[in-house]
Amino acid sequence: MAEIGAPLPSPDPDARTSWDRVIDLLAFLAAAYHLVVVGRTFIYLGIFYPTPFHRAVSLTFALLLAYLIHMRRRASHGAGFWSDIVLLLMAMAPLWYIILFYEQVTDYDEYGFLDMAGMALAFSLAISLLVALKRAVGWVLVTIVCLFLAVARYQNILPGLLFGKGYAWDRLTYAVYVPGEGIFGVPLGVASTIVIVFLMFAHLLQRAGVGEWFSELAMSIAGWTRGGAAKTAVLASAFFGTISGSPSANAATTGAVTIPLMIRAGYRPGFAGAVEAASSAGGQILPPVMGAIAFVMADFLGAPYYQIALAAAVPAFLYFVIVFMGVDFEAARQGLAGMPRNELPALGATFRKGWFFLLPIGLMIYLMLVQKFDPDMAGIFSLPLLVAVSFLSRDRSKRLYPKQIHGALVSAVKAWIPLAILTAAVGMLVAALGLSGLGTKFSRALVDLSGGNLTLALAMVGLASLILGMGMDSLPAYITVATLCAPALVLMGVSELAAHLFVVYWGLASHITPPVCVTVFVTCSISGAGIWETGKDAVRLAIGKYLLPFSFALHPALLLQDTVDAVLLAALSALVGAVSLSAGTIGYGLVALTWPARSVLIAGGVLLILPGWNMLGIGSALVAAGLLMQLRGWRAARA
């Protein structure tokens, strides 16, 4: 994702300062506004504040800041920005029409279509939004949105699966523009409440020094073991990835430290980049936050958040076991020892240095999982505690004084801008799919092509999710694949929760699967390794992202949707399978593995991860055979 909030140097310091002061002031006002509204202040004061009204104000801030940032960049290079002013006005007019004349806009609900004035407002906002989207993430998502809008408009003349009723512009623009749907639908609603609050929480944590503490803690826990540098990267990226909201951003942030550290420890640059990519991509499936995906999924499914977080816990743990053991086996294969203990921070001293960070994180999890608070309110209540505990830090520069709070809130809003634009644009895509019925048709076509075979249907849905997720960040990728692909699995009898988690895993796999592997591109820019070399290692390390979804889709025990005995058996079987699979894919266990031994361990690991008594018996026998082959090699090596 392009970082549209990142400052650029300017040849004119005075001009740069003037622009930055205005942008930072607006960003701080946006943060304050969202804290007031998301904190239910108007409700406590007895003031009626419609949800679509808030989403319009939120998008106003996002687009205003996005265009001002772009104008600042053009001004710093001596270029004009009249086109930006026109595009900004094109966005402000329809947004402020909703804000100032909300009742007149809702009158359109009586008709189900827009008049000429309404269509002009809808087109104006859509064009401005798509231009901002292109600047934020490139052409891929813009093209997808436009294609689906075109299908909804002209499907009466399209062939085959795309054929349908087709809707006139007045009906299509109604679905895109009217509050509560389209641009102002659920995706933007999540971005304007939950996502922005959690970004504020994450940026305040970072400003307080939690990133350094996580890294030091991970180093003190795993740094002394063989391959400790890479294990530290896995742990640190997992910790940070669950709240970062973006695999590529996570890889860029933590990878700048962990990748050079791994290379100095003796890992190949390609493998070092692969470790960071696989770990960063895993953060989006790791509870409690899951990069905000869990919150959107809760809205889609109408399920409580805690149910999704608990269900996702076991598969996420198994995924990181596979990555962690892969790192360990690679270190053993290369003969890489751990770092000397005298060069590592002591665990007790490191823990005492930042234990207080666990208090606001623990409070947030407690409020969401135990007290069943909405995630945004849990975040709001955790913010004051975070500010308070920061003063327990011995490093005065990490304490959250007003200046530090201001800086963290401004940086959080700048990071939120592209997400707000993304979710608003994805809302247009969802509206087009709802009108055209293409999501349902696509799902039924997949079911027909599979011939009723669930395993084949899972493979086809996984491949479709992988392709649709290419080039997109985690949240828009999930919304797209959940709308198009998940219904196919539900039609085949898979539970809704398992179907949505299935497409999440496969959609996010696009971040590490060549050729369009955004997170791998980020890590390669740090390591200097080749894309295909790094991508191949990332796929090997993250093999669980491709296999675990089949396990919990075919049998829901891994999602805690079965008896206690079945859950324990499935988890233990998958754990043994994960270790066996890691050894087979890396090529090392107790000793270096021959290809027959690797093949046996890979096959056994896959069968143990997949459910069913037959799979369990055959998989156990294969893993046992692979272990015996290793023991013989180990004894021969000792002799």
C-alpha positions, 0 to 999 in steps of 0.5 A, a space after each residue: 500500500 502506498 504511504 500517502 501520509 509519508 512526508 517528503 523533503 521540499 526545497 522550500 522549508 517555509 512552504 513545507 512547514 506551512 503545508 505540514 502545519 495545515 495538514 497536521 492540524 486537520 489530522 489532529 482535528 480528525 482524530 479528535 472528531 473520531 474520538 468524540 463520535 466513536 466514544 458515543 459522546 453525542 449519545 450520552 448528551 442526547 444528541 441524534 447523530 445518524 451513522 451515515 452522517 458520521 461516515 460522510 464526515 469521516 470520508 470528508 476528512 480522509 479525502 481532504 487530507 489525501 488531496 492536501 498531501 498530494 498538493 503539498 507534494 506537487 508544490 514542493 516540486 514546483 508543479 501546479 495543483 489546480 486539478 487537485 483543487 477541482 477533484 477535491 471540490 468534486 468530492 466535497 460537494 456531494 459529501 457536504 450535501 449529505 451532511 447539510 441536507 441529510 433529510 433530503 438525501 434520505 428522501 431518495 429511499 422512497 423512490 430507489 433511484 436518483 434524479 439528475 442532481 443526485 446522479 451528478 453528485 454521485 458521479 462527482 464523488 465516485 470520480 474523485 474517490 477513484 482518483 484518490 484510490 489510484 494514488 493510494 494503491 495503484 490501478 489494480 483495485 480501481 480497475 476491479 471496481 470499475 469493471 464490476 460497476 460496468 457489469 452491473 450497468 451493462 449486464 443485459 448485453 453481456 454473455 454467459 455468467 455475466 448476463 443479467 438485468 442491467 441497471 440504468 444509471 439512476 438506479 446504479 448511482 442510487 446504490 453507490 451514493 445513498 447513505 447506508 449503502 455503497 460508499 457509505 456502507 459497512 466497509 467505510 463504517 468499520 474504517 470510520 470507527 474500529 479501524 481508526 481507534 485501533 490505529 490510534 492505539 497502535 501508534 500510541 503504543 509505538 510512540 511509547 516504545 512497544 515496538 522496541 520492547 517487543 523486539 527485545 523481549 523476543 530476542 531475550 526469549 529466542 535469541 539464544 536458541 539456534 537461528 535465534 535471530 530469525 525466531 526473534 523476527 517471527 515473534 516480533 512480526 507476529 506481535 506487531 502484525 496483529 495490530 498493524 492492519 497491513 502485511 506490507 507495512 508490518 514487513 517494512 516496519 519490523 523488517 528494517 531491523 530483523 532482516 539485517 539481523 538475520 543476514 548478519 547471523 548467517 541466513 541467506 538474504 532470500 531466506 531472511 526476507 522470506 521469514 519476515 514476509 511469512 511472519 508479517 502475513 501471519 499477523 493478519 490471522 492472529 487474534 485478538 485483532 487480526 489486522 481489523 479483519 475480525 471486526 469486519 467479519 463480525 459485521 458480515 456474519 452478524 456474529 460476536 467478535 469474541 467468537 471469531 477471535 476464539 475460533 481463529 486462535 488454534 489455526 493461527 497458532 499452528 501457522 506460526 508453529 510451522 513458520 517457527 519450526 521451519 526457521 529452526 530446521 533451516 538453522 540446524 541445516 546451515 549449522 547456525 548457532 544462537 547468539 551468545 547469552 551475554 550479548 542478549 538482553 536478560 529476560 527478567 530485566 527486559 520484561 520489567 522494562 515494559 511489562 506495563 504495556 500488557 495492562 492496556 492490551 489486556 484491558 482491551 482484550 478483557 473488555 472485548 472477550 469477557 465483557 462483550 464490549 464493541 471493539 471500538 469502545 474497548 479501544 476507547 476505554 484502553 487509550 487512557 490507561 495506555 497514556 497513564 502506564 507510559 509514565 512508568 517507563 524509565 525512558 522519559 522520551 517514551 512517556 506520552 506527554 501532550 506533544 507525543 500524544 499529538 504526534 501519535 494521533 496525527 500519524 495514526 490519521 495519516 496511516 488511516 487515510 488510505 484505508 478509509 479511501 479503500 473501504 469507501 471504494 470497496 463499498 462501490 464494489 459491494 453495491 455493484 455485486 449486490 445489484 448484479 447478483 454476480 457474487 451469487 452467480 459466481 458461487 453457484 458456478 463454482 459449485 457446478 464446476 466442482 460437481 458437488 465435490 467439496 474438496 475440489 470446490 475448496 481448491 477452486 475457491 482457494 485459487 480464486 481467492 488467491 487471484 482476487 487478493 493479488 495487489 490488494 491489502 488485507 482488508 479490501 482483499 478480505 471484503 472482495 473474496 468474502 463477497 465473491 467466494 465465501 458464499 460458494 462454500 456456504 452453498 456446499 455446507 461449510 459453516 459461514 465462519 469456516 468459509 470466511 476464514 478459508 478465503 481470508 487465509 487464501 486471499 492473504 496468501 497472495 502477499 507471499 505467492 509469486 508473481 504478485 507478492 506485495 509483502 515479498 517485494 517489500 522484504 526484497 527491497 531490504 534484503 537485496 535478494 531476488 523476488 523468486 528466491 524469496 517468494 519460494 522460501 516464503 511459500 515453503 515457510 508459510 505452507 500452513 496458509 494453504 493447508 490449514 484452511 482445508 482442515 478447518 473447512 472440512 472439519 470444524 474442530 480446529 475452530 473449536 466448533 466440536 466436542 472437547 475430545 475432537 478439538 484436542 485430537 484435531 489440534 494435537 494431530 495438526 501440531 504433529 503434522 505441522 512439525 513434520 511438514 516443516 521438516 519435510 519442506 526445509 529438508 532437515 529434521 534430526 539430520 539432513 533429509 534425503 528426498 524419500 524421507 522428505 516426501 514421507 514427512 511431507 505426505 504424513 504432515 499433510 494427512 495429519 493436518 487434514 481431518 478424518 480417522 483414515 487420514 490420522 492413521 495413514 498420516 501417523 504411519 508415514 510420520 513414524 516411518 520418516 522418524 525412523 529414517 531420520 533415526 537411522 541417519 542420526 545414528 550413522 552420523 554419530 558413529 
